[in-house]
Amino acid sequence: MINATRVEVRRGKNESSASLIRRFSRRAQGLGLVKEMRKRRYFERTKSKNVYHKRALVKGARRVKFNEDVKLGKIDLAALALARRGNRKSAPTTTTTTTTTPAPAAAA
């Protein structure tokens, strides 16, 4: 922590604990400490160009594979769109039915 800020609050003679905490919170907010701590909490360092480039290559390869699977019929876009919207029940399901021909009756 480069810029250290100290917040000190002393309890008054007839002050309750709740009002002391409230006063501390207000003072910390006034100094911008709460905003700064939230900013640090979710801080993400910047990634290098190499990382971005590798991720872009992977993403592109994934996109090519997906488009190829769609062309080959392995992925049904209509069913995928319905599933992404949350309508999984109404999404068409692909079922395969097999028909068997009855065996010829044995001649008597």
C-alpha positions in Angstrom: 0.0 0.0 0.0 1.7 3.1 -1.2 -0.6 5.8 0.1 -1.5 4.8 3.6 -4.4 6.6 5.2 -5.2 6.3 8.8 -8.7 6.8 10.2 -8.9 7.2 13.9 -12.1 7.6 15.8 -12.3 7.9 19.6 -15.4 7.0 21.5 -17.3 9.8 23.2 -18.3 9.6 26.9 -22.0 8.7 26.2 -21.6 7.4 22.7 -23.0 4.0 21.7 -21.0 1.4 19.8 -23.4 1.7 16.8 -22.9 5.5 16.5 -19.1 5.1 16.8 -19.1 2.5 14.0 -21.4 4.8 11.9 -19.1 7.8 12.5 -16.0 5.7 11.5 -17.8 4.5 8.3 -18.7 8.0 7.3 -15.2 9.3 7.8 -13.7 6.4 5.8 -16.2 7.1 3.0 -15.4 10.7 3.1 -11.7 10.0 2.6 -12.5 7.7 -0.4 -11.2 4.6 1.4 -14.3 2.4 0.6 -14.1 3.3 -3.1 -10.3 2.6 -3.2 -10.7 -0.8 -1.4 -13.4 -1.9 -3.8 -11.2 -0.9 -6.7 -8.3 -3.0 -5.3 -10.6 -5.9 -4.5 -11.4 -6.5 -8.1 -8.1 -5.4 -9.6 -6.9 -7.4 -12.6 -3.5 -6.7 -14.0 -3.1 -6.1 -17.7 -2.3 -9.1 -19.8 0.6 -9.1 -22.2 0.2 -9.0 -26.0 1.3 -12.6 -26.2 -1.5 -13.7 -23.9 -4.1 -11.8 -26.0 -2.7 -13.2 -29.2 -2.7 -16.8 -28.0 -6.3 -16.5 -26.7 -7.3 -15.0 -30.1 -5.8 -18.0 -31.9 -7.6 -20.5 -29.7 -10.8 -18.6 -30.1 -10.4 -18.6 -33.9 -9.7 -22.3 -34.0 -12.8 -23.0 -31.9 -14.9 -20.9 -34.2 -13.6 -22.7 -37.3 -14.3 -26.1 -35.6 -17.8 -25.0 -34.6 -18.6 -23.8 -38.2 -17.3 -27.0 -39.6 -19.5 -29.1 -37.2 -22.5 -27.0 -38.2 -21.8 -27.6 -41.9 -21.4 -31.4 -41.3 -24.8 -31.4 -39.4 -23.3 -32.4 -36.1 -24.7 -29.2 -34.5 -28.3 -28.1 -35.0 -28.4 -24.3 -34.7 -32.1 -24.1 -34.1 -31.9 -26.4 -31.1 -28.8 -24.6 -29.9 -30.6 -21.2 -30.1 -33.6 -22.5 -28.1 -31.4 -24.1 -25.5 -29.4 -20.9 -25.0 -32.6 -19.0 -24.5 -33.6 -21.4 -21.7 -36.4 -23.1 -23.6 -34.9 -26.6 -23.2 -38.2 -28.3 -23.0 -39.4 -27.0 -26.4 -36.1 -27.6 -28.1 -36.4 -30.3 -30.8 -34.7 -33.5 -29.8 -33.2 -35.7 -32.3 -34.3 -39.3 -31.9 -33.3 -42.2 -34.1 -35.8 -44.9 -34.7 -34.9 -48.3 -36.0 -37.3 -50.5 -37.8 -36.9 -54.2 -37.9 -38.5 -56.4 -40.5 -40.2 -59.5 -39.1 -38.6 -62.8 -39.9 -40.3 -64.8 -42.5 -42.6 -67.5 -41.1 -41.1 -71.0 -41.3 -42.9 -73.1 -43.9 -44.7 -76.1 -42.5 
